[in-house]
Amino acid sequence: MDLEALKREAALRAVALVRSGDRVGLGTGSTAKYAIEEIGRKLAAGELTGVVGVATSEASDALARQVGIPVEPLDPRPLDIAIDGADEIAPNLDLIKGLGGALLREKLTEVQARRFIVIADHTKLVEHIGEKSALPIEIARFGFLSTIERLRVILPSGRLRQPGAQPYVTDNGNYIFDARIPAGSDIAALERRLKGTLGVVDTGLFLGMAERAFVAAPDGVTELTPR
């Protein structure tokens, strides 16, 4: 089974938890895309009714509307469920997210969900946070070089995300600094320190937020809860 088929399998397991009338946080990225498409299919088929989406990116907003999911802006009301992918999943379901650039809107949305469900393929599983993936840190554009200097005191190895001639710009008009986390780091303390750094908008550390993860491997989909 190819990786795309696995991602879709994980997404279908998560969408099975969505109920009619739910307000659903719609994630961003190659795996979350399958969840959005499946919710749209269920609405069109009459298997679900009254579902409203809150999108975590401009891209997910556009896809949701395309497949017939009504989309609302994020407001203070809780979401019934949010479904999204991850770049790393630790055994306690702490996550790194944001390689797709949507980390701020994802975190703002998913923190308001009564249930946050992660969907991924088996390559995203790690023993400790930072094992495979860089940590995306969203930073303000104004004075960004000064912010990077402050960040390099904490995380010396990292660079501004710049896929072409210009730096990558998020949906919020900010830049992203991708940093490597040294092995053995106290992740909760690191998150507090980064969030306290002037110029940092937010980080791709999603700690203690996920209720469960559906992880697809060639031998099937495994349901994980924090251990």
C-alpha positions as CSV (number, residue, x, y, z in Angstrom):
1,M,0.0,0.0,0.0
2,D,1.4,3.4,-0.9
3,L,1.8,6.3,1.5
4,E,-1.1,8.3,0.1
5,A,-3.5,5.3,0.5
6,L,-2.2,5.0,4.1
7,K,-2.9,8.6,4.9
8,R,-6.4,8.3,3.5
9,E,-7.0,5.2,5.7
10,A,-6.0,7.1,8.8
11,A,-8.2,10.1,7.8
12,L,-11.3,7.8,7.3
13,R,-10.9,6.4,10.8
14,A,-10.9,9.9,12.3
15,V,-13.8,11.1,10.2
16,A,-15.9,8.2,11.5
17,L,-15.9,10.1,14.9
18,V,-17.6,13.1,13.4
19,R,-21.3,13.4,14.2
20,S,-24.1,15.4,12.6
21,G,-24.2,18.9,13.9
22,D,-20.5,19.0,14.9
23,R,-18.3,22.0,14.5
24,V,-15.1,20.5,13.1
25,G,-11.6,21.9,13.1
26,L,-10.3,21.2,9.6
27,G,-6.5,20.6,9.6
28,T,-4.0,21.5,6.9
29,G,-1.7,19.3,4.8
30,S,-1.5,16.2,2.7
31,T,-3.2,13.9,5.3
32,A,-5.8,16.4,6.6
33,K,-6.9,16.9,2.9
34,Y,-8.3,13.4,2.9
35,A,-10.4,14.1,6.0
36,I,-11.9,17.2,4.5
37,E,-12.7,15.4,1.3
38,E,-14.4,12.5,3.3
39,I,-16.5,14.9,5.4
40,G,-17.6,16.6,2.2
41,R,-18.5,13.2,0.7
42,K,-20.5,12.3,3.8
43,L,-22.4,15.5,3.7
44,A,-23.2,15.1,0.0
45,A,-24.3,11.5,0.5
46,G,-26.6,12.5,3.5
47,E,-24.5,10.4,5.9
48,L,-23.8,13.6,7.9
49,T,-25.9,16.8,8.3
50,G,-25.4,20.2,9.8
51,V,-21.6,19.9,10.0
52,V,-19.7,23.2,10.0
53,G,-16.0,23.5,9.5
54,V,-13.4,25.9,10.9
55,A,-10.4,25.9,8.6
56,T,-6.8,26.2,9.8
57,S,-5.4,27.7,6.6
58,E,-6.6,29.5,3.4
59,A,-5.9,26.2,1.5
60,S,-8.1,24.1,3.8
61,D,-10.8,26.8,3.7
62,A,-10.8,26.7,-0.1
63,L,-10.9,22.9,-0.2
64,A,-13.7,22.7,2.3
65,R,-15.9,25.1,0.3
66,Q,-15.1,23.2,-2.9
67,V,-16.3,19.9,-1.4
68,G,-19.4,21.5,0.1
69,I,-18.5,22.0,3.8
70,P,-19.9,25.3,5.2
71,V,-17.0,27.2,6.8
72,E,-17.1,29.6,9.7
73,P,-14.4,31.8,11.2
74,L,-12.9,30.8,14.5
75,D,-14.8,32.3,17.4
76,P,-14.7,31.6,21.2
77,R,-17.2,28.7,21.0
78,P,-15.6,25.2,21.5
79,L,-15.2,22.9,18.6
80,D,-16.6,19.4,18.9
81,I,-13.6,17.8,17.2
82,A,-10.5,18.8,15.2
83,I,-8.7,16.5,12.8
84,D,-5.2,17.2,11.6
85,G,-1.9,15.7,10.6
86,A,1.5,16.0,12.4
87,D,5.1,16.0,11.4
88,E,6.2,14.1,14.5
89,I,4.2,12.1,17.0
90,A,5.9,11.1,20.3
91,P,4.7,8.2,22.5
92,N,2.8,10.6,24.8
93,L,1.2,12.2,21.7
94,D,3.2,15.4,22.0
95,L,3.6,16.7,18.4
96,I,5.6,18.8,16.1
97,K,3.5,20.5,13.5
98,G,4.0,23.3,11.0
99,L,6.1,22.0,8.2
100,G,3.2,23.0,6.0
101,G,3.4,26.5,7.5
102,A,-0.1,26.6,9.2
103,L,1.0,26.1,12.8
104,L,-0.4,29.3,14.3
105,R,-3.9,28.8,12.9
106,E,-3.8,25.1,13.7
107,K,-2.9,25.7,17.3
108,L,-5.5,28.5,17.8
109,T,-8.2,26.2,16.4
110,E,-7.2,22.9,17.9
111,V,-6.8,24.2,21.4
112,Q,-10.5,24.9,21.4
113,A,-11.5,21.4,20.3
114,R,-13.1,19.1,22.8
115,R,-11.4,16.2,20.9
116,F,-8.2,16.7,18.9
117,I,-7.6,13.7,16.7
118,V,-4.2,13.3,14.9
119,I,-3.9,11.4,11.6
120,A,-0.6,10.3,10.1
121,D,1.3,7.5,8.4
122,H,3.8,5.4,10.4
123,T,6.8,7.5,9.2
124,K,5.8,10.3,11.6
125,L,6.3,8.2,14.8
126,V,9.3,9.1,16.9
127,E,10.6,8.1,20.3
128,H,11.3,11.8,21.3
129,I,10.3,15.1,19.9
130,G,12.9,16.5,17.4
131,E,14.2,13.1,16.4
132,K,13.4,13.5,12.7
133,S,11.8,16.9,12.1
134,A,12.9,20.5,12.5
135,L,10.8,22.6,14.8
136,P,8.9,25.4,12.9
137,I,8.8,28.7,14.9
138,E,6.6,31.4,13.5
139,I,8.2,34.9,13.9
140,A,7.2,38.4,13.2
141,R,8.6,39.9,10.0
142,F,9.5,43.2,11.6
143,G,13.0,42.9,13.1
144,F,13.1,39.2,12.1
145,L,16.9,39.1,12.0
146,S,17.0,40.3,15.6
147,T,14.5,37.6,16.6
148,I,16.6,35.0,14.9
149,E,19.6,36.1,16.9
150,R,17.6,35.7,20.1
151,L,16.4,32.2,19.0
152,R,20.0,31.1,18.1
153,V,20.9,31.6,21.8
154,I,18.3,28.9,22.7
155,L,18.5,26.7,19.5
156,P,21.8,27.3,17.7
157,S,21.0,25.1,14.7
158,G,18.3,26.5,12.5
159,R,17.5,28.7,9.5
160,L,14.9,31.0,8.1
161,R,12.5,29.1,5.8
162,Q,13.3,30.3,2.3
163,P,12.2,28.0,-0.5
164,G,13.1,30.5,-3.2
165,A,14.5,34.0,-3.6
166,Q,12.2,35.3,-0.8
167,P,11.4,33.9,2.7
168,Y,8.3,31.8,3.1
169,V,5.4,33.9,4.3
170,T,2.5,32.3,6.4
171,D,-1.2,33.0,6.0
172,N,-0.7,35.5,8.8
173,G,2.0,37.4,7.0
174,N,4.8,36.1,9.3
175,Y,8.1,34.2,8.6
176,I,9.1,30.7,9.9
177,F,12.4,29.8,11.5
178,D,13.1,26.0,11.3
179,A,15.3,24.9,14.3
180,R,16.8,21.6,15.3
181,I,16.0,20.5,18.9
182,P,19.1,19.1,20.7
183,A,18.6,15.5,22.0
184,G,17.7,15.3,25.6
185,S,15.9,18.7,25.7
186,D,13.2,19.4,28.2
187,I,10.5,20.0,25.7
188,A,8.0,21.7,28.0
189,A,10.7,24.1,29.3
190,L,11.8,24.7,25.7
191,E,8.3,25.7,24.7
192,R,8.0,28.1,27.6
193,R,11.3,29.7,26.8
194,L,10.6,30.0,23.1
195,K,7.1,31.5,23.7
196,G,8.8,34.1,26.0
197,T,11.2,35.2,23.3
198,L,10.5,38.6,21.8
199,G,9.4,38.3,18.2
200,V,8.2,34.7,18.4
201,V,4.5,34.4,17.5
202,D,4.1,30.7,18.3
203,T,5.9,27.3,17.9
204,G,5.1,24.0,16.3
205,L,5.2,22.2,19.6
206,F,1.7,20.9,20.3
207,L,2.1,19.5,23.8
208,G,-0.7,17.6,25.7
209,M,-3.3,18.5,23.1
210,A,-4.1,15.3,21.2
211,E,-6.6,12.8,22.5
212,R,-5.7,10.0,20.1
213,A,-3.9,9.3,16.9
214,F,-4.8,7.1,14.0
215,V,-1.5,5.9,12.4
216,A,-1.5,4.0,9.2
217,A,1.1,1.4,8.4
218,P,1.3,-1.3,5.7
219,D,-0.3,-3.8,8.1
220,G,-3.3,-1.5,9.0
221,V,-4.3,1.5,11.0
222,T,-3.3,1.6,14.7
223,E,-5.2,3.8,17.2
224,L,-2.8,5.4,19.7
225,T,-3.6,7.1,23.0
226,P,-1.0,8.9,25.2
227,R,1.3,6.5,27.0
